[in-house]
Amino acid sequence: MHKNTKQLSKQVASIAEKILHSQDASDAEKMLAASALSRSNNSDTDSGIELEGLASTVLRSPRYSDETKILAGSILVQSNKAL
């Protein structure tokens, strides 16, 4: 398996932290935020097909905020499958 060396930007990490601390964030938003932050500390972690499916759904939906879509895009870009 190829080592995934992609890293989370400070801006995306900040968005993820904000969402995790928000009482108004949905479960989907918190899942994306937690996954993004877990990748920031461990570049060998792969997000998994279920989370990547959620990220894809979020990107296509008008329901989610721009910040949530940034997290979703980050999850997809960090995927080992994109290598």
C-alpha positions in Angstrom: 0.0 0.0 0.0 1.2 3.5 -0.9 1.7 5.8 2.1 -0.7 8.7 2.0 1.3 11.9 2.7 -1.5 14.4 2.2 -2.0 16.7 5.2 -4.8 18.8 6.5 -4.4 22.5 6.2 -4.6 24.7 9.3 -7.8 26.4 7.8 -9.6 23.1 7.4 -8.4 21.9 10.9 -9.9 25.1 12.3 -13.2 24.6 10.6 -13.3 21.0 11.8 -12.7 22.1 15.4 -15.4 24.7 15.2 -17.9 22.2 13.9 -17.0 19.6 16.6 -17.6 22.2 19.3 -20.9 23.4 17.7 -24.1 22.3 19.4 -25.9 23.0 16.1 -23.8 20.8 13.9 -25.4 17.6 12.5 -24.1 14.1 13.0 -22.8 14.1 9.4 -21.0 17.4 9.9 -19.3 16.1 13.1 -18.4 12.8 11.4 -16.6 14.7 8.6 -14.9 17.0 11.1 -13.7 14.2 13.3 -12.3 12.3 10.3 -10.6 15.3 9.0 -8.9 16.0 12.3 -7.9 12.3 12.7 -6.1 12.6 9.4 -4.2 15.7 10.6 -2.4 13.6 13.2 -2.0 10.4 11.3 -1.3 10.5 7.6 -1.6 6.7 7.4 -5.3 6.8 8.2 -7.7 6.1 5.4 -11.2 7.6 5.6 -13.1 4.6 4.4 -15.7 4.1 1.7 -18.7 5.0 3.9 -17.2 8.3 5.0 -16.2 9.1 1.4 -19.7 8.4 0.3 -21.1 10.8 2.9 -18.6 13.4 1.8 -19.7 13.0 -1.8 -23.3 13.4 -0.8 -22.5 16.5 1.2 -20.8 18.1 -1.8 -23.8 17.5 -4.0 -26.4 18.7 -1.5 -27.6 22.3 -1.2 -28.4 21.6 2.5 -24.9 21.9 3.8 -22.8 25.0 4.6 -19.7 26.0 2.6 -17.6 25.1 5.7 -19.0 21.5 5.7 -18.4 21.2 2.0 -14.8 22.3 2.6 -14.4 19.4 5.1 -16.1 17.0 2.7 -13.8 18.0 -0.1 -10.8 17.6 2.2 -11.9 14.0 3.0 -12.1 13.1 -0.7 -8.8 14.8 -1.6 -7.0 13.0 1.2 -8.3 9.6 0.1 -5.7 7.0 -0.7 -8.0 6.0 -3.6 -7.1 9.3 -5.3 -3.5 8.3 -5.6 
